[in-house]
Amino acid sequence: MRYNISDYILKILGAVIRTVVYTMLALPAVLVIVTSFTSGSSMNFPPPGFSLQWYQRAFESETFMTALWTSTYVAVIVALLALAIGFAAAFAINRFKFPGKGTLLGFAFSPLIVPAVVLGIGLLYLFSWMRLTQTILPLLVGHLVLAIPYVVRTVLASLSLHSRVLEEAAMNLRATPFQVIRRITLPLILPGLLSAAIFAFVTSFGNVTVSVFLTYGGNVTLPVQLFAYVDQNYDPVIAAVSSIMICVTLAIILAIERLIGAERLA
C-alpha cells in the first residue's frame, strides 16, 4: 500500500514538473507570437488590439526578407553538407577500428566545448588572412563546424541502435559495400538522418554569435539583422520577424512528422 502511494505521488510530481518545464520553454515563444499581432506601436503584453500591420511591414522590408533568404539557403546548404560529412565520420567511427579513432571522435565533438565567440574570431582571422571574407565561404564553414557535432552524435546513436543482421545477410548474398549502405543502412537509419538534418538546420538558422563575425558583402543572417535592428528600434516588427523564424522551424518539424512520425526521430 505504501509502495502504491509513493508511486502515485511520484507520478503526480513528475506530471507537475513536466508541465512547468514545458510551459517555461514554450511561454517566451507564445508571448512573442501574441505580441506580434498587436495594434499598438510598441511591444506591450497583453496587446491592446489585433492587427496584421507588423507582418505586412516585415514582409515589405527588403532588409528582413533578404536576411531571411540568406539564413534559409545557408542553413539548407549547411544541413546537407553536415549530413554528408557527419554520416561519413559516424559510420567510420562506429564500424571500423583504426589508429586515432578516439582522436577523430574527440575532434568531431570539439566545437561543442570551444566558446562560439572564440570560434567566430578565429575563423574571421583565418579567412581575413586568406582574403575570403567577402564570400559566403566563412559563414558556411562557421555554421558547418557548429552543426557537425550534432549530426555525428545523432547518426552514431542511430547506427548503434539498429541491428547489423540485415547488412551481414546482404554481404553474404554478395552485395557490394555501397549497395549495403544505400539499400540497407541508409533506410534503416533514415529517422536518425532526418533528425540530424533538423539539428543542423536549426543550429545554422538561429546562430548569432558566429554569424556576426562572418557576414559577407553586406549580407547578414536574420538573427544578426534582428539584433542590429533592436539596437535602434523597439517596435513590434521585431516580434513579427521572430514569429516568422519560429514558424519556419515549426514547419520543418511538422513536415518531418507528416512524413515519418516525430516519435521515430528519438
PASEBA-1860 file (N, C-alpha, C; in nm, 3 decimals):
! residues 266
1> MRYNISDY> 0.084/-0.121/0.000/0.000/0.000/0.000/0.087/0.126/0.000 ~ 0.192/0.122/0.085/0.283/0.234/0.094/0.355/0.255/-0.040 ~ 0.390/0.143/-0.105/0.458/0.149/-0.235/0.368/0.214/-0.340 ~ 0.239/0.179/-0.336/0.145/0.235/-0.432/0.126/0.384/-0.411 ~ 0.122/0.427/-0.285/0.108/0.570/-0.256/0.231/0.647/-0.303 ~ 0.351/0.591/-0.279/0.475/0.655/-0.324/0.477/0.667/-0.475 ~ 0.436/0.560/-0.540/0.430/0.563/-0.687/0.335/0.672/-0.736 ~ 0.222/0.683/-0.672/0.121/0.781/-0.713/0.174/0.923/-0.693
9> ILKILGAV> 0.239/0.948/-0.579/0.293/1.081/-0.550/0.402/1.118/-0.652 ~ 0.491/1.022/-0.682/0.597/1.048/-0.779/0.540/1.074/-0.918 ~ 0.434/1.002/-0.952/0.370/1.022/-1.081/0.311/1.163/-1.092 ~ 0.245/1.207/-0.985/0.186/1.341/-0.983/0.295/1.448/-0.991 ~ 0.403/1.430/-0.911/0.514/1.525/-0.912/0.579/1.532/-1.049 ~ 0.595/1.416/-1.113/0.654/1.413/-1.246/0.569/1.490/-1.347 ~ 0.438/1.471/-1.338/0.348/1.542/-1.429/0.354/1.692/-1.406 ~ 0.359/1.734/-1.279/0.367/1.877/-1.246/0.497/1.937/-1.297
17> IRTVVYTM> 0.607/1.867/-1.274/0.738/1.918/-1.316/0.745/1.928/-1.468 ~ 0.694/1.826/-1.537/0.694/1.830/-1.684/0.611/1.947/-1.735 ~ 0.496/1.969/-1.672/0.410/2.080/-1.714/0.479/2.214/-1.695 ~ 0.546/2.232/-1.579/0.617/2.357/-1.551/0.730/2.378/-1.651 ~ 0.808/2.272/-1.676/0.922/2.284/-1.769/0.874/2.317/-1.910 ~ 0.774/2.243/-1.958/0.723/2.268/-2.094/0.664/2.408/-2.106 ~ 0.596/2.453/-1.998/0.538/2.588/-2.001/0.648/2.694/-2.007 ~ 0.753/2.676/-1.929/0.863/2.772/-1.929/0.934/2.776/-2.064
25> LALPAVLV> 0.943/2.660/-2.130/1.008/2.655/-2.260/0.923/2.720/-2.369 ~ 0.792/2.698/-2.361/0.704/2.746/-2.467/0.657/2.890/-2.446 ~ 0.654/2.936/-2.320/0.595/3.067/-2.290/0.662/3.183/-2.363 ~ 0.797/3.191/-2.369/0.857/3.304/-2.441/0.813/3.311/-2.587 ~ 0.810/3.196/-2.655/0.768/3.195/-2.795/0.621/3.236/-2.809 ~ 0.537/3.188/-2.717/0.394/3.223/-2.721/0.376/3.374/-2.701 ~ 0.448/3.431/-2.607/0.437/3.574/-2.581/0.482/3.656/-2.702 ~ 0.589/3.611/-2.767/0.637/3.683/-2.886/0.533/3.678/-2.997
33> IVTSFTSG> 0.475/3.560/-3.020/0.376/3.544/-3.126/0.252/3.629/-3.098 ~ 0.204/3.626/-2.974/0.086/3.706/-2.938/0.114/3.855/-2.955 ~ 0.232/3.898/-2.911/0.268/4.039/-2.920/0.280/4.085/-3.065 ~ 0.316/3.993/-3.155/0.334/4.032/-3.295/0.204/4.074/-3.362 ~ 0.091/4.039/-3.302/-0.040/4.075/-3.360/-0.098/4.201/-3.296 ~ -0.017/4.276/-3.223/-0.068/4.394/-3.154/-0.105/4.505/-3.252 ~ -0.200/4.585/-3.212/-0.237/4.702/-3.292/-0.166/4.827/-3.242 ~ -0.092/4.813/-3.132/-0.019/4.927/-3.077/0.112/4.950/-3.149
41> SSMNFPPP> 0.183/5.052/-3.104/0.310/5.089/-3.168/0.431/5.041/-3.089 ~ 0.408/4.970/-2.980/0.519/4.917/-2.901/0.486/4.775/-2.856 ~ 0.588/4.706/-2.809/0.571/4.566/-2.769/0.520/4.559/-2.626 ~ 0.389/4.562/-2.611/0.325/4.551/-2.480/0.241/4.424/-2.473 ~ 0.237/4.366/-2.353/0.153/4.248/-2.333/0.065/4.272/-2.211 ~ -0.066/4.244/-2.223/-0.137/4.198/-2.343/-0.153/4.309/-2.445 ~ -0.162/4.273/-2.574/-0.176/4.375/-2.679/-0.310/4.445/-2.669 ~ -0.316/4.573/-2.701/-0.442/4.649/-2.692/-0.544/4.609/-2.798
49> GFSLQWYQ> -0.499/4.548/-2.906/-0.591/4.508/-3.013/-0.520/4.416/-3.110 ~ -0.596/4.369/-3.208/-0.543/4.274/-3.306/-0.516/4.346/-3.438 ~ -0.398/4.318/-3.496/-0.362/4.378/-3.624/-0.253/4.296/-3.692 ~ -0.254/4.295/-3.824/-0.150/4.228/-3.904/-0.051/4.327/-3.964 ~ -0.056/4.452/-3.917/0.025/4.556/-3.978/0.175/4.527/-3.966 ~ 0.216/4.463/-3.856/0.359/4.440/-3.836/0.411/4.328/-3.924 ~ 0.325/4.231/-3.954/0.364/4.128/-4.050/0.375/4.188/-4.190 ~ 0.283/4.279/-4.221/0.290/4.347/-4.351/0.420/4.425/-4.364
57> RAFESETF> 0.456/4.496/-4.258/0.581/4.572/-4.261/0.702/4.480/-4.270 ~ 0.695/4.365/-4.203/0.807/4.270/-4.208/0.825/4.215/-4.349 ~ 0.715/4.175/-4.412/0.725/4.119/-4.547/0.758/4.225/-4.652 ~ 0.723/4.350/-4.624/0.757/4.458/-4.717/0.900/4.508/-4.698 ~ 0.964/4.466/-4.589/1.100/4.511/-4.561/1.201/4.429/-4.642 ~ 1.265/4.493/-4.735/1.366/4.423/-4.816/1.482/4.375/-4.730 ~ 1.515/4.452/-4.627/1.626/4.415/-4.537/1.598/4.283/-4.467 ~ 1.480/4.270/-4.409/1.447/4.149/-4.336/1.427/4.030/-4.430
65> MTALWTST> 1.364/4.051/-4.543/1.339/3.940/-4.635/1.470/3.889/-4.697 ~ 1.562/3.981/-4.726/1.693/3.938/-4.777/1.767/3.858/-4.671 ~ 1.760/3.905/-4.546/1.826/3.833/-4.437/1.762/3.696/-4.416 ~ 1.628/3.689/-4.428/1.560/3.560/-4.414/1.604/3.463/-4.524 ~ 1.613/3.512/-4.647/1.657/3.428/-4.756/1.801/3.381/-4.733 ~ 1.888/3.471/-4.687/2.027/3.434/-4.659/2.033/3.326/-4.553 ~ 1.959/3.343/-4.443/1.958/3.243/-4.337/1.907/3.109/-4.386 ~ 1.804/3.111/-4.470/1.741/2.987/-4.515/1.834/2.908/-4.606
73> YVAVIVAL> 1.889/2.973/-4.709/1.971/2.893/-4.801/2.104/2.854/-4.740 ~ 2.159/2.937/-4.650/2.281/2.896/-4.579/2.252/2.775/-4.491 ~ 2.138/2.777/-4.420/2.102/2.665/-4.332/2.077/2.537/-4.411 ~ 2.015/2.548/-4.529/1.991/2.430/-4.612/2.124/2.370/-4.660 ~ 2.213/2.455/-4.708/2.344/2.406/-4.755/2.422/2.342/-4.640 ~ 2.420/2.409/-4.525/2.491/2.357/-4.409/2.433/2.222/-4.365 ~ 2.300/2.209/-4.367/2.237/2.083/-4.327/2.280/1.969/-4.419 ~ 2.284/1.994/-4.549/2.322/1.890/-4.644/2.470/1.852/-4.630
81> LALAIGFA> 2.557/1.953/-4.620/2.699/1.925/-4.605/2.730/1.856/-4.472 ~ 2.669/1.906/-4.364/2.691/1.846/-4.233/2.643/1.702/-4.229 ~ 2.532/1.674/-4.297/2.479/1.538/-4.300/2.575/1.444/-4.373 ~ 2.628/1.489/-4.485/2.722/1.406/-4.562/2.851/1.381/-4.483 ~ 2.909/1.489/-4.429/3.035/1.475/-4.354/3.012/1.399/-4.224 ~ 2.904/1.433/-4.154/2.876/1.369/-4.025/2.846/1.221/-4.039 ~ 2.771/1.184/-4.144/2.743/1.042/-4.165/2.872/0.965/-4.194 ~ 2.957/1.021/-4.280/3.082/0.953/-4.312/3.168/0.933/-4.186
89> AAFAINRF> 3.178/1.038/-4.104/3.258/1.028/-3.982/3.196/0.930/-3.883 ~ 3.064/0.938/-3.864/2.997/0.848/-3.769/3.006/0.703/-3.815 ~ 2.992/0.679/-3.944/2.998/0.542/-3.997/3.137/0.484/-3.976 ~ 3.241/0.563/-4.002/3.377/0.515/-3.983/3.405/0.487/-3.835 ~ 3.359/0.575/-3.748/3.383/0.557/-3.604/3.308/0.435/-3.551 ~ 3.186/0.413/-3.600/3.103/0.305/-3.549/3.143/0.168/-3.603 ~ 3.188/0.161/-3.727/3.206/0.032/-3.794/3.350/-0.015/-3.806 ~ 3.447/0.072/-3.787/3.585/0.032/-3.813/3.673/0.061/-3.692
97> KFPGKGTL> 3.781/-0.016/-3.684/3.885/0.007/-3.584/4.010/0.055/-3.656 ~ 4.061/0.169/-3.616/4.177/0.227/-3.683/4.251/0.317/-3.584 ~ 4.379/0.338/-3.606/4.456/0.426/-3.517/4.400/0.568/-3.521 ~ 4.388/0.628/-3.404/4.337/0.764/-3.396/4.187/0.776/-3.395 ~ 4.118/0.663/-3.372/3.972/0.666/-3.370/3.920/0.757/-3.259 ~ 3.980/0.744/-3.140/3.938/0.830/-3.029/3.966/0.977/-3.056 ~ 4.079/1.003/-3.123/4.113/1.141/-3.158/4.012/1.199/-3.256 ~ 3.973/1.117/-3.354/3.873/1.163/-3.451/3.740/1.194/-3.383
105> LGFAFSPL> 3.700/1.108/-3.289/3.575/1.130/-3.217/3.582/1.259/-3.134 ~ 3.694/1.277/-3.064/3.710/1.400/-2.987/3.714/1.524/-3.074 ~ 3.778/1.512/-3.190/3.786/1.625/-3.282/3.647/1.661/-3.336 ~ 3.565/1.557/-3.361/3.429/1.581/-3.412/3.343/1.655/-3.311 ~ 3.365/1.629/-3.181/3.285/1.693/-3.077/3.349/1.819/-3.020 ~ 3.471/1.851/-3.061/3.544/1.963/-3.002/3.474/2.098/-3.018 ~ 3.401/2.126/-3.128/3.334/2.257/-3.136/3.233/2.282/-3.025 ~ 3.187/2.175/-2.958/3.090/2.194/-2.850/3.152/2.255/-2.726
113> IVPAVVLG> 3.285/2.240/-2.712/3.350/2.292/-2.591/3.428/2.421/-2.618 ~ 3.438/2.459/-2.743/3.506/2.585/-2.777/3.403/2.698/-2.774 ~ 3.426/2.806/-2.699/3.331/2.917/-2.697/3.304/2.969/-2.838 ~ 3.177/2.995/-2.866/3.140/3.037/-3.001/3.208/3.169/-3.040 ~ 3.229/3.258/-2.944/3.296/3.385/-2.974/3.439/3.359/-3.020 ~ 3.507/3.269/-2.949/3.645/3.235/-2.986/3.649/3.174/-3.126 ~ 3.554/3.085/-3.153/3.547/3.022/-3.285/3.522/3.126/-3.393 ~ 3.429/3.218/-3.368/3.399/3.321/-3.467/3.518/3.411/-3.496
121> IGLLYLFS> 3.587/3.454/-3.390/3.704/3.541/-3.408/3.815/3.466/-3.481 ~ 3.836/3.339/-3.442/3.940/3.260/-3.508/3.914/3.242/-3.656 ~ 3.790/3.211/-3.692/3.756/3.195/-3.833/3.766/3.328/-3.908 ~ 3.732/3.438/-3.842/3.744/3.569/-3.905/3.889/3.599/-3.940 ~ 3.979/3.573/-3.846/4.122/3.596/-3.873/4.172/3.504/-3.984 ~ 4.128/3.379/-3.980/4.173/3.281/-4.081/4.131/3.325/-4.221 ~ 4.003/3.359/-4.237/3.955/3.394/-4.370/4.000/3.534/-4.412 ~ 4.031/3.621/-4.315/4.091/3.750/-4.350/4.230/3.728/-4.408
129> WMRLTQTI> 4.305/3.638/-4.348/4.439/3.606/-4.399/4.431/3.543/-4.538 ~ 4.324/3.466/-4.563/4.304/3.403/-4.694/4.234/3.496/-4.793 ~ 4.196/3.617/-4.747/4.127/3.716/-4.830/3.995/3.661/-4.886 ~ 3.919/3.595/-4.800/3.791/3.537/-4.843/3.673/3.591/-4.761 ~ 3.695/3.700/-4.691/3.591/3.749/-4.601/3.469/3.804/-4.676 ~ 3.484/3.837/-4.803/3.371/3.891/-4.880/3.299/3.783/-4.960 ~ 3.312/3.659/-4.918/3.243/3.547/-4.982/3.156/3.476/-4.879 ~ 3.074/3.385/-4.928/2.986/3.310/-4.839/3.060/3.200/-4.764
137> LPLLVGHL> 3.182/3.168/-4.808/3.255/3.054/-4.752/3.276/3.064/-4.601 ~ 3.319/3.177/-4.545/3.337/3.182/-4.399/3.210/3.149/-4.321 ~ 3.096/3.203/-4.367/2.970/3.178/-4.298/2.933/3.030/-4.306 ~ 2.951/2.969/-4.422/2.921/2.826/-4.438/3.010/2.741/-4.349 ~ 3.139/2.771/-4.349/3.233/2.691/-4.269/3.204/2.707/-4.120 ~ 3.177/2.831/-4.077/3.146/2.854/-3.936/3.025/2.777/-3.890 ~ 2.917/2.782/-3.968/2.796/2.708/-3.932/2.817/2.558/-3.944 ~ 2.896/2.517/-4.041/2.923/2.375/-4.059/2.999/2.317/-3.940
145> VLAIPYVV> 3.096/2.392/-3.891/3.173/2.347/-3.774/3.082/2.330/-3.653 ~ 2.984/2.419/-3.638/2.892/2.410/-3.525/2.792/2.296/-3.541 ~ 2.754/2.264/-3.664/2.648/2.166/-3.688/2.699/2.022/-3.688 ~ 2.822/2.000/-3.731/2.873/1.863/-3.746/2.867/1.782/-3.616 ~ 2.903/1.837/-3.498/2.895/1.754/-3.377/2.756/1.698/-3.351 ~ 2.651/1.776/-3.377/2.514/1.728/-3.355/2.479/1.617/-3.454 ~ 2.527/1.630/-3.576/2.500/1.527/-3.676/2.573/1.398/-3.640 ~ 2.700/1.409/-3.605/2.778/1.290/-3.569/2.716/1.219/-3.450
153> RTVLASLS> 2.677/1.293/-3.349/2.619/1.232/-3.228/2.488/1.162/-3.260 ~ 2.403/1.225/-3.340/2.273/1.166/-3.373/2.288/1.042/-3.460 ~ 2.375/1.049/-3.562/2.394/0.935/-3.651/2.463/0.821/-3.578 ~ 2.557/0.852/-3.490/2.621/0.747/-3.411/2.519/0.670/-3.328 ~ 2.426/0.743/-3.266/2.322/0.677/-3.186/2.236/0.588/-3.274 ~ 2.201/0.634/-3.393/2.118/0.554/-3.484/2.191/0.429/-3.529 ~ 2.319/0.442/-3.562/2.397/0.326/-3.607/2.415/0.224/-3.495 ~ 2.427/0.274/-3.372/2.449/0.184/-3.258/2.323/0.109/-3.221
161> LHSRVLEE> 2.207/0.167/-3.247/2.081/0.107/-3.201/2.024/0.004/-3.298 ~ 2.051/0.016/-3.426/1.989/-0.078/-3.519/2.077/-0.202/-3.539 ~ 2.013/-0.315/-3.564/2.083/-0.443/-3.579/2.157/-0.448/-3.713 ~ 2.273/-0.516/-3.712/2.353/-0.528/-3.834/2.326/-0.661/-3.905 ~ 2.223/-0.734/-3.860/2.195/-0.865/-3.919/2.161/-0.853/-4.067 ~ 2.079/-0.754/-4.102/2.040/-0.737/-4.242/2.160/-0.699/-4.329 ~ 2.249/-0.619/-4.276/2.368/-0.583/-4.351/2.455/-0.705/-4.376 ~ 2.473/-0.787/-4.272/2.555/-0.907/-4.287/2.491/-1.005/-4.385
169> AAMNLRAT> 2.357/-1.015/-4.381/2.288/-1.103/-4.475/2.308/-1.054/-4.618 ~ 2.301/-0.923/-4.639/2.322/-0.869/-4.773/2.464/-0.894/-4.822 ~ 2.562/-0.880/-4.733/2.700/-0.907/-4.772/2.722/-1.055/-4.803 ~ 2.652/-1.143/-4.729/2.661/-1.287/-4.760/2.602/-1.320/-4.897 ~ 2.508/-1.236/-4.941/2.449/-1.255/-5.074/2.526/-1.178/-5.182 ~ 2.649/-1.137/-5.147/2.743/-1.075/-5.239/2.705/-0.934/-5.283 ~ 2.634/-0.866/-5.198/2.610/-0.723/-5.224/2.739/-0.646/-5.198 ~ 2.762/-0.545/-5.278/2.881/-0.462/-5.258/2.861/-0.372/-5.136
177> PFQVIRRI> 2.971/-0.323/-5.077/2.955/-0.233/-4.962/2.868/-0.111/-4.993 ~ 2.882/-0.056/-5.112/2.800/0.060/-5.149/2.652/0.022/-5.155 ~ 2.622/-0.096/-5.209/2.483/-0.141/-5.216/2.426/-0.163/-5.076 ~ 2.507/-0.217/-4.986/2.462/-0.240/-4.849/2.428/-0.107/-4.781 ~ 2.515/-0.009/-4.798/2.490/0.121/-4.735/2.367/0.187/-4.796 ~ 2.357/0.183/-4.929/2.248/0.254/-4.997/2.113/0.187/-4.977 ~ 2.109/0.054/-4.976/1.980/-0.015/-4.974/1.943/-0.074/-4.838 ~ 2.039/-0.081/-4.746/2.010/-0.137/-4.614/2.033/-0.035/-4.503
185> TLPLILPG> 2.157/0.016/-4.494/2.193/0.103/-4.381/2.115/0.234/-4.382 ~ 2.117/0.305/-4.494/2.051/0.436/-4.500/1.901/0.428/-4.473 ~ 1.827/0.333/-4.533/1.683/0.324/-4.499/1.659/0.293/-4.352 ~ 1.747/0.212/-4.291/1.728/0.176/-4.151/1.747/0.295/-4.057 ~ 1.842/0.381/-4.090/1.871/0.495/-4.001/1.811/0.625/-4.053 ~ 1.716/0.616/-4.147/1.657/0.737/-4.205/1.600/0.833/-4.099 ~ 1.526/0.785/-3.998/1.479/0.880/-3.896/1.593/0.954/-3.828 ~ 1.703/0.884/-3.800/1.818/0.949/-3.739/1.882/1.051/-3.831
193> LLSAAIFA> 1.887/1.021/-3.960/1.943/1.115/-4.057/1.858/1.242/-4.066 ~ 1.727/1.224/-4.069/1.638/1.340/-4.075/1.648/1.423/-3.947 ~ 1.659/1.354/-3.835/1.675/1.425/-3.709/1.805/1.505/-3.709 ~ 1.912/1.444/-3.757/2.042/1.513/-3.765/2.033/1.634/-3.857 ~ 1.963/1.619/-3.970/1.948/1.731/-4.063/1.872/1.846/-3.998 ~ 1.769/1.813/-3.919/1.693/1.917/-3.848/1.782/1.991/-3.749 ~ 1.860/1.914/-3.672/1.953/1.977/-3.577/2.048/2.072/-3.649 ~ 2.103/2.026/-3.762/2.199/2.109/-3.835/2.131/2.235/-3.889
201> FVTSFGNV> 2.010/2.220/-3.944/1.939/2.335/-3.999/1.908/2.437/-3.890 ~ 1.854/2.391/-3.779/1.816/2.483/-3.671/1.939/2.550/-3.610 ~ 2.048/2.474/-3.595/2.172/2.530/-3.542/2.223/2.644/-3.629 ~ 2.217/2.623/-3.760/2.263/2.726/-3.853/2.164/2.842/-3.860 ~ 2.036/2.811/-3.872/1.934/2.913/-3.893/1.927/3.012/-3.778 ~ 1.947/2.965/-3.656/1.932/3.052/-3.540/2.062/3.104/-3.481 ~ 2.175/3.077/-3.547/2.303/3.117/-3.489/2.326/3.268/-3.499 ~ 2.378/3.324/-3.392/2.409/3.467/-3.389/2.558/3.490/-3.365
209> TVSVFLTY> 2.612/3.422/-3.263/2.746/3.452/-3.213/2.853/3.439/-3.320 ~ 2.850/3.330/-3.396/2.949/3.311/-3.502/2.913/3.394/-3.625 ~ 2.783/3.402/-3.657/2.739/3.472/-3.778/2.778/3.620/-3.777 ~ 2.776/3.681/-3.659/2.803/3.824/-3.652/2.946/3.857/-3.694 ~ 3.038/3.760/-3.684/3.177/3.782/-3.725/3.200/3.749/-3.873 ~ 3.110/3.671/-3.932/3.138/3.613/-4.063/3.043/3.658/-4.173 ~ 2.970/3.767/-4.152/2.883/3.818/-4.258/2.969/3.863/-4.375 ~ 2.913/3.860/-4.493/2.992/3.887/-4.614/2.918/3.981/-4.708
217> GGNVTLPV> 2.992/4.070/-4.769/2.938/4.157/-4.874/2.813/4.233/-4.835 ~ 2.797/4.266/-4.707/2.676/4.335/-4.663/2.559/4.243/-4.639 ~ 2.573/4.114/-4.668/2.465/4.017/-4.646/2.475/3.963/-4.504 ~ 2.365/3.969/-4.430/2.364/3.919/-4.293/2.251/3.819/-4.278 ~ 2.264/3.734/-4.179/2.157/3.638/-4.150/2.047/3.708/-4.070 ~ 1.932/3.644/-4.064/1.818/3.707/-3.999/1.840/3.733/-3.850 ~ 1.896/3.639/-3.772/1.920/3.670/-3.630/2.012/3.789/-3.610 ~ 2.117/3.801/-3.693/2.208/3.915/-3.682/2.136/4.045/-3.718
225> QLFAYVDQ> 2.052/4.040/-3.820/1.974/4.158/-3.860/1.878/4.201/-3.748 ~ 1.819/4.103/-3.681/1.730/4.134/-3.570/1.804/4.206/-3.457 ~ 1.922/4.156/-3.424/2.000/4.219/-3.317/2.041/4.360/-3.357 ~ 2.078/4.380/-3.482/2.116/4.513/-3.527/1.996/4.608/-3.524 ~ 1.879/4.556/-3.561/1.758/4.639/-3.565/1.713/4.679/-3.425 ~ 1.720/4.585/-3.330/1.666/4.611/-3.197/1.753/4.711/-3.120 ~ 1.875/4.738/-3.166/1.959/4.839/-3.102/1.901/4.979/-3.115 ~ 1.829/5.001/-3.224/1.778/5.135/-3.251/1.625/5.144/-3.254
233> NYDPVIAA> 1.557/5.030/-3.257/1.412/5.030/-3.268/1.353/4.930/-3.168 ~ 1.231/4.959/-3.126/1.164/4.868/-3.034/1.018/4.850/-3.074 ~ 0.991/4.850/-3.204/0.853/4.833/-3.247/0.822/4.684/-3.266 ~ 0.695/4.648/-3.274/0.655/4.506/-3.281/0.696/4.433/-3.408 ~ 0.758/4.502/-3.505/0.806/4.430/-3.622/0.910/4.325/-3.583 ~ 0.979/4.350/-3.472/1.074/4.252/-3.419/1.001/4.123/-3.382 ~ 0.887/4.138/-3.315/0.808/4.020/-3.276/0.755/3.948/-3.400 ~ 0.716/4.024/-3.502/0.664/3.962/-3.624/0.772/3.881/-3.695
241> VSSIMICV> 0.891/3.937/-3.706/1.001/3.865/-3.772/1.042/3.744/-3.690 ~ 1.044/3.760/-3.558/1.077/3.646/-3.471/0.973/3.535/-3.485 ~ 0.848/3.573/-3.498/0.741/3.475/-3.518/0.758/3.401/-3.650 ~ 0.804/3.472/-3.752/0.830/3.406/-3.881/0.940/3.302/-3.866 ~ 1.044/3.335/-3.790/1.152/3.238/-3.765/1.099/3.115/-3.693 ~ 1.014/3.137/-3.593/0.956/3.026/-3.519/0.872/2.938/-3.611 ~ 0.795/3.003/-3.698/0.707/2.928/-3.789/0.788/2.847/-3.890 ~ 0.899/2.902/-3.938/0.985/2.828/-4.032/1.036/2.701/-3.966
249> TLAIILAI> 1.083/2.713/-3.842/1.135/2.596/-3.770/1.025/2.494/-3.745 ~ 0.907/2.542/-3.702/0.796/2.451/-3.676/0.749/2.383/-3.804 ~ 0.752/2.454/-3.915/0.708/2.397/-4.042/0.796/2.279/-4.082 ~ 0.925/2.291/-4.058/1.017/2.182/-4.091/0.989/2.061/-4.002 ~ 0.971/2.085/-3.873/0.945/1.975/-3.781/0.813/1.906/-3.814 ~ 0.711/1.984/-3.845/0.580/1.927/-3.878/0.585/1.850/-4.010 ~ 0.667/1.897/-4.104/0.681/1.824/-4.231/0.744/1.687/-4.208 ~ 0.845/1.683/-4.122/0.909/1.554/-4.090/0.811/1.464/-4.016
257> ERLIGAER> 0.733/1.524/-3.926/0.632/1.446/-3.853/0.530/1.387/-3.950 ~ 0.494/1.466/-4.052/0.397/1.420/-4.151/0.454/1.305/-4.234 ~ 0.584/1.310/-4.262/0.646/1.211/-4.348/0.673/1.079/-4.276 ~ 0.735/1.087/-4.156/0.777/0.962/-4.090/0.731/0.950/-3.946 ~ 0.681/1.058/-3.887/0.639/1.050/-3.748/0.751/1.097/-3.656 ~ 0.722/1.196/-3.572/0.824/1.253/-3.485/0.877/1.152/-3.385 ~ 0.794/1.053/-3.347/0.841/0.959/-3.246/0.955/0.874/-3.296 ~ 0.972/0.863/-3.429/1.081/0.784/-3.483/1.212/0.860/-3.489
265> LA> 1.206/0.992/-3.460/1.327/1.072/-3.461/1.405/1.061/-3.331 ~ 1.346/0.997/-3.229/1.412/0.990/-3.100/1.528/0.891/-3.105
END
